[in-house]
């Protein structure tokens, strides 16, 4: 971004907005006990008070559709986004989402006034003030900063000591309070990765504690299997469900609704963003903004899109190759007699050209099963949340 462009942006938000951000992200500090304060109206002004408090912002929700009112909440917890699906007494079903990101800002009077004026989602945790969600990304891009992330490669980020408190706020924002005591909340968890070691047990335990403290009855559900439940009812829940996220790719092979094999691959959208940002010498969140503004990885239009396309193609090749390896060497892998449907979901899968690139890879690789249809779910970003919701209302 040129100096003139930067000045124009700053002018739009007010000359004093530059003081809004700390010069650099805060060093991690040991987390203290966290108790969320009651919700405050969007745009309310932070004021000195409890160690932890927050106010939501009017972040966009996905379209509301009609459906029967049932108890149970589906919750997708991804490295980049957190989404929930639930129904209400009036028969409406909604899908709420929030970006899984935050940014430390200065806690002073002018900052408080700006938070109030701009209607941001904020949180004060352990005497530090954070902007949360989409607002964090917006500010980071204005000042060529990078957002902080509560999660990394599909699990909690160990370098952010306030990550649990931030996660609790974001989850509370998208789920709201239980409709009934101990309402079932079915939440997504990744499978053990094939290509590295990762501790899923601690991560799952933290999420169960957060949801229990909120008054829910938490039920974990494999992320890839949630795709099966959401998309393959017409195939008798037989086929392959693949969830692409910011941190990893989750794969589940199911036969007649039985989870036959689940695994993950520790590479996702964040890997693309980080490497493209390094190659281009621009902030990571700028790469994210370019990706999400609409582009096609098979027809890049400029230097930035070219870099993103190169890393995207490598990402697709890598996880398709690893997936083929798992099915070839794992004796638990199902031997499908008939051709199967392979369905993709998740934010990284919605970029233009993704399915065409996947198709190209399947032609190069010797897949250990025959493919009847290679497709992407209709609402790819919300597929896992929908699968979790279906499981929750079934259990309820």
C-alpha positions as CSV (number, residue, x, y, z in Angstrom):
1,X,0.0,0.0,0.0
2,X,1.4,3.4,-1.0
3,X,1.8,6.2,1.5
4,X,-1.0,8.2,-0.2
5,X,-3.4,5.3,-0.1
6,X,-2.6,4.8,3.6
7,X,-3.3,8.5,4.3
8,X,-6.6,8.3,2.5
9,X,-7.7,5.3,4.6
10,X,-6.6,7.0,7.8
11,X,-8.5,10.1,7.0
12,X,-11.7,8.1,6.5
13,X,-11.5,6.6,9.9
14,X,-10.2,9.8,11.7
15,X,-6.7,11.0,12.1
16,X,-6.5,9.9,15.7
17,X,-7.3,6.3,14.7
18,X,-3.6,5.6,14.4
19,X,-3.3,5.7,18.1
20,X,-5.9,3.0,18.4
21,X,-3.4,0.2,17.9
22,X,-0.4,-0.8,20.0
23,X,2.9,-0.6,18.0
24,X,3.1,-4.4,18.1
25,X,1.1,-7.4,19.4
26,X,1.5,-7.9,23.1
27,X,3.8,-10.5,24.5
28,X,1.9,-13.5,25.8
29,X,1.0,-13.3,29.5
30,X,-0.1,-16.1,31.7
31,X,-3.9,-16.3,31.5
32,X,-5.9,-15.7,34.7
33,X,-9.3,-16.9,35.5
34,X,-12.0,-15.7,33.1
35,X,-15.6,-15.1,33.8
36,X,-17.6,-13.3,31.0
37,X,-19.6,-10.3,31.9
38,X,-23.2,-10.0,30.6
39,X,-23.6,-9.0,27.0
40,X,-23.5,-5.3,26.2
41,X,-25.2,-3.6,23.3
42,X,-23.1,-3.2,20.1
43,X,-21.0,-0.1,20.1
44,X,-21.2,0.3,23.9
45,X,-18.2,2.1,25.4
46,X,-15.6,0.0,27.3
47,X,-15.0,1.4,30.8
48,X,-12.7,0.5,33.6
49,X,-14.2,-2.4,35.5
50,X,-14.0,-6.2,35.7
51,X,-11.0,-8.0,34.5
52,X,-13.0,-9.6,31.7
53,X,-15.9,-8.1,29.7
54,X,-17.1,-7.9,26.2
55,X,-19.5,-6.3,23.7
56,X,-20.6,-7.9,20.5
57,X,-20.5,-6.2,17.1
58,X,-23.2,-6.4,14.4
59,X,-21.2,-8.9,12.3
60,X,-23.1,-10.5,9.5
61,X,-25.1,-13.7,9.9
62,X,-25.8,-16.1,7.1
63,X,-29.3,-16.4,5.7
64,X,-32.1,-17.5,8.0
65,X,-34.3,-20.3,6.6
66,X,-37.6,-21.8,7.8
67,X,-37.6,-25.1,9.6
68,X,-39.0,-26.9,12.7
69,X,-38.1,-25.5,16.1
70,X,-36.0,-28.2,17.8
71,X,-33.6,-28.2,20.7
72,X,-29.9,-28.7,19.9
73,X,-27.1,-26.5,18.5
74,X,-24.5,-27.4,15.9
75,X,-21.1,-25.7,16.3
76,X,-18.2,-25.6,13.9
77,X,-15.0,-24.4,15.5
78,X,-12.4,-23.7,12.8
79,X,-9.1,-22.0,12.8
80,X,-10.5,-19.1,10.7
81,X,-14.2,-19.0,11.6
82,X,-16.6,-20.2,14.3
83,X,-20.2,-21.0,13.1
84,X,-23.3,-22.2,14.8
85,X,-26.7,-23.5,13.6
86,X,-29.7,-23.5,15.8
87,X,-33.5,-23.2,15.6
88,X,-35.9,-20.8,17.4
89,X,-39.4,-21.0,18.8
90,X,-40.8,-19.3,15.7
91,X,-39.5,-22.1,13.5
92,X,-36.6,-20.2,12.0
93,X,-33.2,-21.8,11.7
94,X,-30.2,-19.4,11.7
95,X,-26.5,-19.8,11.0
96,X,-24.3,-17.3,12.8
97,X,-20.6,-16.8,12.2
98,X,-17.7,-14.9,13.6
99,X,-14.1,-14.6,12.4
100,X,-11.8,-16.5,14.8
101,X,-9.3,-13.6,15.3
102,X,-8.5,-10.8,17.7
103,X,-6.1,-7.8,17.9
104,X,-4.7,-6.1,21.0
105,X,-5.3,-2.3,21.1
106,X,-4.5,0.4,23.6
107,X,-6.8,0.7,26.5
108,X,-7.2,4.5,26.9
109,X,-10.1,7.0,26.6
110,X,-9.7,7.9,22.9
111,X,-9.6,4.1,22.1
112,X,-12.8,3.6,24.1
113,X,-14.5,6.4,22.3
114,X,-13.5,5.0,18.9
115,X,-14.8,1.6,19.9
116,X,-18.1,3.1,20.8
117,X,-18.3,5.2,17.6
118,X,-17.4,2.3,15.2
119,X,-19.6,-0.3,16.9
120,X,-16.8,-2.9,17.3
121,X,-16.8,-6.2,19.1
122,X,-14.4,-5.8,22.0
123,X,-13.2,-7.7,25.0
124,X,-11.2,-6.7,28.1
125,X,-9.3,-9.8,29.3
126,X,-6.7,-9.8,32.0
127,X,-6.5,-6.0,31.9
128,X,-5.8,-6.0,28.2
129,X,-8.3,-4.6,25.5
130,X,-8.9,-6.6,22.4
131,X,-10.9,-6.0,19.2
132,X,-12.4,-9.3,18.1
133,X,-13.7,-11.0,14.9
134,X,-14.1,-9.2,11.6
135,X,-13.3,-5.9,13.1
136,X,-9.9,-7.2,14.0
137,X,-9.1,-8.1,10.4
138,X,-10.4,-4.8,9.2
139,X,-8.2,-2.8,11.5
140,X,-5.2,-5.1,10.9
141,X,-5.4,-4.4,7.1
142,X,-5.7,-0.6,7.6
143,X,-2.5,-0.6,9.6
144,X,-0.7,-3.4,7.8
145,X,-0.7,-5.5,11.0
146,X,-1.5,-9.2,11.4
147,X,-4.3,-10.4,13.6
148,X,-3.7,-12.7,16.5
149,X,-5.3,-16.1,16.3
150,X,-6.8,-18.2,19.2
151,X,-6.2,-21.3,17.1
152,X,-3.4,-22.7,15.1
153,X,-3.4,-25.7,12.7
154,X,-6.8,-26.8,14.0
155,X,-6.2,-26.6,17.8
156,X,-5.5,-24.0,20.4
157,X,-2.6,-21.6,19.7
158,X,-0.1,-22.2,22.5
159,X,1.6,-18.8,21.9
160,X,-1.6,-16.8,22.8
161,X,-2.2,-17.2,26.5
162,X,-5.5,-15.4,26.4
163,X,-6.8,-17.8,23.6
164,X,-9.2,-19.7,25.9
165,X,-10.8,-16.5,27.1
166,X,-11.1,-15.2,23.5
167,X,-12.6,-18.5,22.3
168,X,-15.2,-18.5,25.1
169,X,-16.3,-15.0,24.0
170,X,-16.5,-15.9,20.3
171,X,-18.3,-19.2,21.0
172,X,-20.8,-17.3,23.2
173,X,-21.4,-14.8,20.5
174,X,-22.4,-17.3,17.9
175,X,-24.3,-19.8,20.0
176,X,-26.1,-17.5,22.5
177,X,-27.5,-19.1,25.7
178,X,-29.1,-22.6,25.8
179,X,-32.8,-22.6,25.0
180,X,-33.3,-25.3,27.7
181,X,-31.1,-26.5,30.6
182,X,-28.3,-28.7,29.3
183,X,-29.2,-28.3,25.7
184,X,-27.1,-30.5,23.5
185,X,-24.4,-28.6,21.6
186,X,-22.6,-30.9,19.1
187,X,-19.3,-29.4,18.2
188,X,-16.7,-30.3,15.6
189,X,-13.3,-31.8,16.5
190,X,-10.5,-32.7,14.0
191,X,-9.2,-36.2,13.5
192,X,-5.7,-37.1,14.4
193,X,-3.4,-35.9,11.6
194,X,-1.7,-38.4,9.2
195,X,1.4,-36.3,8.6
196,X,2.3,-35.0,12.0
197,X,1.6,-35.4,15.8
198,X,-1.0,-33.2,17.4
199,X,-2.6,-33.2,20.8
200,X,-6.4,-33.3,20.1
201,X,-7.3,-34.4,23.7
202,X,-6.4,-31.1,25.4
203,X,-8.2,-29.1,22.8
204,X,-11.4,-31.2,23.0
205,X,-11.3,-31.0,26.8
206,X,-11.1,-27.2,26.8
207,X,-14.1,-26.9,24.4
208,X,-16.1,-29.3,26.5
209,X,-15.4,-27.1,29.6
210,X,-16.3,-23.9,27.8
211,X,-19.6,-25.3,26.6
212,X,-20.4,-26.9,29.9
213,X,-19.8,-23.6,31.7
214,X,-22.2,-21.9,29.3
215,X,-24.9,-24.4,30.3
216,X,-24.7,-26.8,27.3
217,X,-24.3,-30.5,27.2
218,X,-21.3,-30.8,24.8
219,X,-21.0,-33.6,22.4
220,X,-17.9,-33.9,20.1
221,X,-18.3,-34.9,16.5
222,X,-15.6,-35.7,14.0
223,X,-15.3,-32.8,11.5
224,X,-15.2,-35.0,8.3
225,X,-18.1,-37.1,9.5
226,X,-20.1,-33.9,10.0
227,X,-19.8,-33.4,6.3
228,X,-21.1,-36.9,5.6
229,X,-24.2,-36.2,7.9
230,X,-24.8,-32.9,6.2
231,X,-24.4,-33.8,2.5
232,X,-24.7,-37.6,1.9
233,X,-28.1,-38.5,3.2
234,X,-29.2,-39.2,-0.4
235,X,-26.3,-41.6,-0.8
236,X,-27.2,-43.6,2.4
237,X,-24.3,-41.7,4.1
238,X,-21.8,-43.6,2.0
239,X,-18.9,-41.8,0.5
240,X,-16.1,-39.3,1.3
241,X,-16.6,-36.1,3.3
242,X,-13.7,-33.6,3.2
243,X,-13.6,-30.4,5.2
244,X,-11.0,-27.9,4.3
245,X,-10.3,-25.2,6.9
246,X,-7.7,-22.6,7.8
247,X,-5.6,-25.1,9.8
248,X,-6.0,-28.5,8.2
249,X,-8.0,-30.8,6.0
250,X,-10.3,-33.4,7.6
251,X,-11.3,-36.5,5.7
252,X,-13.9,-39.1,6.6
253,X,-14.8,-42.3,4.7
254,X,-18.3,-43.6,5.6
255,X,-20.2,-46.7,4.6
256,X,-24.0,-46.7,5.4
257,X,-23.4,-44.0,8.1
258,X,-20.6,-45.9,9.7
259,X,-17.4,-43.9,10.1
260,X,-14.9,-46.3,8.7
261,X,-11.8,-44.1,8.6
262,X,-11.1,-40.6,9.7
263,X,-7.8,-38.6,9.5
264,X,-6.6,-35.1,9.0
265,X,-3.8,-33.5,7.0
266,X,-2.0,-30.6,8.8
267,X,-2.1,-28.0,6.0
268,X,-4.8,-25.5,5.3
269,X,-5.7,-22.0,4.2
270,X,-3.4,-20.4,6.8
271,X,-0.4,-22.2,5.2
272,X,-1.3,-20.6,1.9
273,X,-1.7,-17.1,3.4
274,X,1.5,-17.3,5.4
275,X,3.6,-18.4,2.5
276,X,2.1,-16.0,0.0
277,X,2.6,-13.2,2.4
278,X,6.3,-14.1,2.9
279,X,6.8,-14.3,-0.9
280,X,5.1,-11.0,-1.5
281,X,6.4,-9.2,1.6
282,X,2.9,-8.1,2.6
283,X,0.9,-8.7,5.8
284,X,-0.8,-12.1,6.1
285,X,-4.2,-10.5,6.6
286,X,-3.8,-8.7,3.3
287,X,-3.5,-12.0,1.5
288,X,-6.6,-13.2,3.3
289,X,-8.5,-10.1,2.1
290,X,-7.4,-10.7,-1.5
291,X,-8.5,-14.4,-1.3
292,X,-11.9,-13.5,0.1
293,X,-12.6,-10.6,-2.3
294,X,-13.1,-13.0,-5.2
295,X,-10.4,-14.6,-7.4
296,X,-9.8,-17.7,-9.5
297,X,-6.7,-19.8,-8.8
298,X,-6.7,-20.9,-12.4
299,X,-6.7,-17.4,-13.9
300,X,-4.8,-15.0,-11.6
301,X,-4.9,-11.4,-12.6
302,X,-1.9,-9.9,-10.9
303,X,1.2,-10.6,-8.9
304,X,-0.6,-11.2,-5.6
305,X,-3.2,-13.5,-7.1
306,X,-0.4,-15.4,-8.9
307,X,1.4,-16.1,-5.6
308,X,-1.8,-17.2,-3.9
309,X,-2.6,-19.5,-6.9
310,X,0.9,-21.1,-6.8
311,X,0.5,-22.0,-3.1
312,X,-3.1,-23.0,-3.5
313,X,-2.2,-25.5,-6.2
314,X,0.6,-27.0,-4.0
315,X,-1.9,-27.2,-1.1
316,X,-4.4,-29.2,-3.3
317,X,-1.7,-31.5,-4.6
318,X,-0.3,-32.1,-1.1
319,X,-3.5,-33.1,0.6
320,X,-4.8,-35.1,-2.4
321,X,-1.5,-37.0,-2.5
322,X,-1.5,-37.7,1.2
323,X,-5.2,-38.7,1.1
324,X,-4.4,-41.3,-1.6
325,X,-1.4,-42.6,0.5
326,X,-3.7,-43.1,3.5
327,X,-6.2,-45.2,1.6
328,X,-3.5,-47.2,-0.1
329,X,-1.6,-48.2,3.0
330,X,-4.2,-48.3,5.8
331,X,-5.8,-51.7,6.2
332,X,-8.8,-50.1,7.9
333,X,-9.7,-48.2,4.7
334,X,-13.0,-49.3,3.3
335,X,-13.0,-51.1,0.0
336,X,-15.9,-49.5,-1.8
337,X,-17.4,-51.8,-4.4
338,X,-19.4,-49.1,-6.2
339,X,-18.2,-45.6,-7.2
340,X,-18.7,-43.0,-4.5
341,X,-19.5,-39.4,-4.1
342,X,-16.7,-37.2,-2.8
343,X,-17.9,-33.9,-1.3
344,X,-15.8,-31.0,-0.3
345,X,-16.7,-28.2,2.2
346,X,-15.0,-25.4,4.1
347,X,-13.8,-21.8,3.4
348,X,-10.7,-22.7,1.4
349,X,-12.8,-24.8,-1.0
350,X,-15.0,-21.9,-2.1
351,X,-12.4,-19.9,-4.0
352,X,-12.8,-19.8,-7.8
353,X,-11.2,-22.7,-9.6
354,X,-10.8,-25.0,-6.6
355,X,-12.9,-27.9,-7.8
356,X,-11.4,-27.7,-11.3
357,X,-7.9,-27.9,-9.7
358,X,-9.0,-30.9,-7.6
359,X,-10.4,-32.6,-10.7
360,X,-7.0,-32.1,-12.4
361,X,-5.2,-33.8,-9.5
362,X,-7.6,-36.8,-9.5
363,X,-6.6,-37.3,-13.1
364,X,-2.9,-37.4,-12.1
365,X,-3.2,-39.7,-9.1
366,X,-4.2,-43.3,-8.9
367,X,-7.2,-43.1,-6.6
368,X,-7.8,-46.3,-4.6
369,X,-11.6,-46.0,-5.2
370,X,-13.8,-45.1,-8.1
371,X,-15.5,-41.7,-8.1
372,X,-19.1,-41.3,-9.1
373,X,-19.3,-37.5,-8.4
374,X,-16.8,-34.9,-7.2
375,X,-18.6,-32.0,-5.8
376,X,-18.7,-29.1,-3.3
377,X,-21.5,-28.6,-0.8
378,X,-24.0,-25.9,-1.5
379,X,-23.2,-23.9,1.6
380,X,-19.6,-24.9,1.9
381,X,-18.6,-22.6,4.8
382,X,-21.6,-23.8,7.0
383,X,-21.6,-27.5,6.1
384,X,-19.8,-28.8,9.2
385,X,-22.1,-26.7,11.5
386,X,-25.1,-28.2,9.7
387,X,-23.9,-31.7,10.2
388,X,-23.3,-31.0,13.8
389,X,-26.8,-29.5,14.1
390,X,-28.4,-32.6,12.5
391,X,-26.5,-34.8,15.0
392,X,-27.6,-32.6,17.9
393,X,-31.3,-32.7,17.2
394,X,-31.1,-36.4,16.6
395,X,-29.5,-36.9,20.1
396,X,-31.9,-34.4,21.7
